[in-house]
Amino acid sequence: MQVELLRKESLAGLPRAAAAKVLTSAYCALLPVTPLPPPVLPVALGLSSSPAWFGASPAASSPWCQLALYAAARCGPVSLVLAAGQRVTRLPVQLEQASHALLWPWDTEACAA
């Protein structure tokens, strides 16, 4: 089985009919890893010619999943994971060239649920 990551933005420049043709002819299933903002992908749900659609799971939008996707795709923002309670007294080397940063704390209780 072959798995391919497809960014929704890569279809944005195509006319809706062309994007639907790409999705129907090249993919048998679509699994969004995060909730998709409008406009949604041009697939006709329930038709035999359309790829199967699986909605995004809450775990898919977790920081760990995002880091795993960045690593698998070998792209994405520079990411740095710090241990809980770790004190940062100066900017980490990985972030010296960054124009901005997103701090993403996550609740360990929510991850265990």
N, C-alpha and C positions, 0 to 999 in steps of 0.2 A: 504494500500500500504506500502510495506517495502522498506526502503532505506538503502543501505549499501555503506560505503566508501571502496574503493579498491585502494591500492597504486600500481602504475605501476611496481614499483621495486619488488613487491611480485610475479610477473609473470616472472621476469627476469631470474630466475634459471631454468625455465621450457623450454623444447624444444618448438619451435614455434607451432607445431601441438597440443601439450598438452595444451599450453596457449590458443590457439584458441578454443579448446574443452571446457575448463573451462568457457571462456567468453560466448560461444554459449549456453551452457547448463544451466548456472547459472544466466544469466542476460538477461533482455529483452531490456534494454537501457543503453547506456554509455554516461556520461556527464563529460568530462574533466573539471576540475576547473581551470586549467592553460594550456597554450599551451604545448603540449607534445614534448619533444626532441626526435630525432630518437634513436632507431628504434621505429616506431609507433606500436600501439597495433595490434595483428594479427587477424583482423576481415575483412571479405569480405563485403565491403559496398554494399548495395542494394540487397543482397540475403535474401530470406525470413527466412532462418535459422539463420542469423546473428542478433545480437542485434541492435536496432536503435542507430545511432550515432549522437550526438548533439555536435557541436564544442564548444570550450570554449568561454565565453563571456568576454568582457573587464572588466566588473564589477567583474568577478570571480577572477581576479588577484589583486583586490584591497586589501589594508591592512586590511580593515574591514572583508572581506570574509576570508582571511587567519586566522585572529584571531577567527572568528566564527568556522572555521574548526578545529582549534587546540582545542577549547573548546568542540566541539561536539565529537571529537575523543579522547579527554582526553590524547592527546600526542602532541608533537611538541616542539619547543624551548621555553624557558622561554621568555615571552613577557611582555613588559611594554609600556603603552601608556601614553604619556605626552601631556599636553595641549599646544596649540600653544603659543609661547612666554614665556613658563615656563623656568626658568633658573635653570640649574643643576650645583651645586657647588661641589658635591662629588658623587661618584659612588653609584647608588641606591642599596639597600640591595639585591634586586632580582638578580642583576648582579655580585655580589661579587665573586661567584664561576665560572663565565663564562670565558672561554679562549679567546673568541672573541665576538664581538657584531656587529649587522647590524643596522645602523640607517636608517630608512625608512621614510623620510618626504613625505607627499603627498600634492598635490595642491588642495585646496578646490574648486577652479574654475573647475578643471577637474572632480571632484567628482559630481558636480552639473549638468554636461552636460549629 
